[in-house]
Amino acid sequence: MKKQPEIKKTRALKNNLYCVRLMWDISRGAVIHAGLMTAFNYIAWVFYSAFFIKYLVGALNRADSFSDIFRYILLAGGFFMATAIYYAYVEGAYIPMAGVKVYHKLYRKLYQKARNVELRCFEDSSFYNKYTLAVDGANEKLIQVIINLFGIICGAIAATVVFTQMFHIDKTAVLFVFFPIIGNFVFGYIYNKYLFNRDRAMAPYKRRIEYVNRVMYLADYSKEMRLSNVFYLMKYKYLKAIDGIFDVVDQYAFKINLPLWFRNYFTFTIIFEGVLLYGAYRTIVGKTMSLSELAVLSSIMVSATWILIRFAENILESMKQGLFIENLRTFLEYEENLPEDYDGLTPEPEITSIEFRNVSFGYKKEEYIIKNLSFRIEGKKSIALVGHNGAGKTTIIKLLFRLYDPDEGEILLNDKNIKEYNLKAYRSLFAAAFQDYKVFALSIKENVLMRKGTPKDDTLVIEALKKAGVYDKVMTLPDGINTNLTKEFDEQGAQLSGGEFQKIVVARAFAKNVPIKVFDEPSSALDPIAEYDLYESILKDSFGKTMIFISHRLSSVRNADMVYMLEKGTIIEQGSHIELMDLHGAYADMYQKQAKNYLAVESLREVTA
Ligand SMILES: Nc1ncnc2c1ncn2[C@@H]1O[C@H](COP(=O)(O)OP(=O)(O)OP(=O)(O)O)[C@@H](O)[C@H]1O
């Protein structure tokens, strides 16, 4: 596992300030209230432990009247009652509302960014990790960062005030403060460091356990779990992971316990016992400290200890949060190489040519999947890309859609490099059905239109579903085209077969009136007859348009104007079906090997027609 690099202190500070700015932009009120709330908390703490008790002891010594003391207490009580009301309002009403606002605004930023970064980012595991870590509970963490930051500031001020008070009573007693400082900042730091390392060492085992967890409850795996012995394999992996966690706990047990013991000893025992012993000595033996001073000193000491503990916790927490902020910041500040909102020329709606000119491309640098590829499609033609698995067919489509840019060469539309076009306008020239199709937890109509739609769109949707050969099935569903797909949000949502889902996805391409249609193995989940019918529909629909399709079933490409046969990212044969058959090359060979099946399907089609 790759280690996350350590973040420098200055960077950590800048990251915290970045969070304050971000939060300030999102909700100024939340920042102000978080600051006030923390401040009131500390004021109450310091007041009661230092000033209140000091006043009371002083008043008793001075023999002030009860009404004076009562007035003072009433005043203080009134003030803190008001802060308690404020506190309750902020905690109970304001912060939850602000939390929703922060959630809404922050996630809008995050989703916008996720939508905008190039696809390559999602294949970069470190970027993807950053994204998931940044998104996970980002709003709560952001608020926590702010509260923490105010905790550090107020903690530092409160600590200075109580130590000054201690100093006034007894200069030597202040020295005891070093014990909780050492306890928290030295042993606490060592303890947290080991804790962090232990968690990191556990992480791979925890990931395995989480994976087994997922496998146990996700429906996708339930069939295999029941029909094979993979359950026992999973159980074995799970037990191995548990053993791994035991080992790690064992390995760190002593390392963690020792600094923890020292931390607690220095933080509580030495200062509590020490100050009391010292105070008692000065009061009883030395007679240099009054009983009231001893009482005030003990009270201040307790609060000083807790203030220091909180202060140290805030600092350690802030260091921990540094990683989260770093991820959030890297993600939000990432400058896209291929921004989705890239502006440029508006393409002509009439397509005269598409050209790949000496295009090379690799998902990884220097590992080209597409190698010096050149071809030109003139006018409104139907083009088929064929070839073995992994030849690079889908990659060509991804390059054409500008989901990636070529490493070398250029792609031209109407003789202009596609990089010159406004990206949204350029992509709106295409309608596509991908082989790794995805249906959304939306209605069938919305899944076809990929937008909200109005009643006027119904005819369009119905026509598209008919062309895709799934309309009859949709009509059997309770709400027809308005039936929700999947049970994600709707218990009555329709769960269709793989082939039916694919047909709905293909209907998307039929419903879009655009000059270029792309079908990437649109029939991979269809039965042979449905596949035959679908290709008939595709060819009919693409009349007067440019159509590119990928298919492994060569019978479906026979009517294409041009067929490109690919191997290892280059075109090895090109021409019409007849020309390629006459060539007696790789295409003809592949076709003949599949031919028996086509004949069978065609005769079956004739029988069932
Ligand atoms: N996102 C990706 N990251 C890294 N490598 C990839 C990625 N997508 C595809 N590849 C690799 O690129 C090569 C070409 O893949 P591509 O999907 O273009 O092939 P294809 O001809 O469409 O194959 P198939 O017929 O199986 O769909 C494959 O070897 C694949 O492993």
The ligand as an SDF file (V2000), in Angstrom:
LIG
                    3D

 31 33  0  0  0  0  0  0  0  0999 V2000
   -9.6900    2.4860  -18.7000 N   0  0  0  0  0  0  0  0  0  0  0  0
   -8.7030    1.7090  -19.0860 C   0  0  0  0  0  0  0  0  0  0  0  0
   -7.5180    1.7290  -18.4510 N   0  0  0  0  0  0  0  0  0  0  0  0
   -6.5030    0.9570  -18.8450 C   0  0  0  0  0  0  0  0  0  0  0  0
   -6.5740    0.1100  -19.8710 N   0  0  0  0  0  0  0  0  0  0  0  0
   -7.7260    0.0380  -20.5440 C   0  0  0  0  0  0  0  0  0  0  0  0
   -8.8580    0.8290  -20.1940 C   0  0  0  0  0  0  0  0  0  0  0  0
   -9.8680    0.5640  -21.0320 N   0  0  0  0  0  0  0  0  0  0  0  0
   -9.3910   -0.3600  -21.8910 C   0  0  0  0  0  0  0  0  0  0  0  0
   -8.1130   -0.6790  -21.6070 N   0  0  0  0  0  0  0  0  0  0  0  0
   -7.2610   -1.6070  -22.3260 C   0  0  0  0  0  0  0  0  0  0  0  0
   -7.2190   -1.1690  -23.6670 O   0  0  0  0  0  0  0  0  0  0  0  0
   -7.2890   -2.2690  -24.5470 C   0  0  0  0  0  0  0  0  0  0  0  0
   -8.3520   -1.9920  -25.6070 C   0  0  0  0  0  0  0  0  0  0  0  0
   -9.6040   -1.9390  -24.9380 O   0  0  0  0  0  0  0  0  0  0  0  0
  -10.9370   -1.6340  -25.7390 P   0  0  0  0  0  0  0  0  0  0  0  0
  -12.0260   -1.6130  -24.7570 O   0  0  0  0  0  0  0  0  0  0  0  0
  -10.7420   -0.4580  -26.6030 O   0  0  0  0  0  0  0  0  0  0  0  0
  -11.0160   -2.9460  -26.6480 O   0  0  0  0  0  0  0  0  0  0  0  0
  -12.2010   -3.4630  -27.5490 P   0  0  0  0  0  0  0  0  0  0  0  0
  -11.6200   -3.7200  -28.8890 O   0  0  0  0  0  0  0  0  0  0  0  0
  -13.3650   -2.5660  -27.4860 O   0  0  0  0  0  0  0  0  0  0  0  0
  -12.4890   -4.8340  -26.8060 O   0  0  0  0  0  0  0  0  0  0  0  0
  -13.8520   -5.6580  -26.6290 P   0  0  0  0  0  0  0  0  0  0  0  0
  -14.1910   -6.2150  -27.9550 O   0  0  0  0  0  0  0  0  0  0  0  0
  -13.4800   -6.7240  -25.6590 O   0  0  0  0  0  0  0  0  0  0  0  0
  -14.8700   -4.7180  -26.0900 O   0  0  0  0  0  0  0  0  0  0  0  0
   -7.5590   -3.4950  -23.7040 C   0  0  0  0  0  0  0  0  0  0  0  0
   -6.3710   -4.2650  -23.6520 O   0  0  0  0  0  0  0  0  0  0  0  0
   -7.8950   -2.9740  -22.3320 C   0  0  0  0  0  0  0  0  0  0  0  0
   -7.3240   -3.7710  -21.3430 O   0  0  0  0  0  0  0  0  0  0  0  0
  1  2  1  0
  2  3  1  0
  2  7  2  0
  3  4  2  0
  4  5  1  0
  5  6  2  0
  6  7  1  0
  6 10  1  0
  7  8  1  0
  8  9  2  0
  9 10  1  0
 10 11  1  0
 11 12  1  0
 11 30  1  0
 12 13  1  0
 13 14  1  0
 13 28  1  0
 14 15  1  0
 15 16  1  0
 16 17  2  0
 16 18  1  0
 16 19  1  0
 19 20  1  0
 20 21  2  0
 20 22  1  0
 20 23  1  0
 23 24  1  0
 24 25  2  0
 24 26  1  0
 24 27  1  0
 28 29  1  0
 28 30  1  0
 30 31  1  0
M  END
$$$$
